[in-house]
């Protein structure tokens, strides 16, 4: 993706263990670049952040928000801008693929 070629993308973020990542504030090095380059990403994140913590998946192919209940998530989705496609899912701590491999 074009994001990886952006000169403003940080190239020196230290590697961190999962244990460390779970204890620190979330950040995604690609978010600033994705929001700057793709107005749709910026618009969706700006809108979602009004309701719940929201962020990119990886380089920004998708965005998501965390809600305490399915009902809250559905209420916000019903208010989504017409141009936005979305859905509600329940998060899992272990992927179904990983579980199948155990």
CORWO-V707156 format. One record per helix or strand of 2 or more residues. SS is the DSSP state (A for helix, B for strand). FROM is the first residue (numbers start at 1). TO is the last residue. If there is no record, write none. Layout:
[[SS/FROM/TO] [SS/FROM/TO]]
//
This chain:
[[A/2/5] [A/18/23] [A/31/37] [A/39/48] [B/54/57] [B/62/65] [A/70/78] [A/96/101]]
//
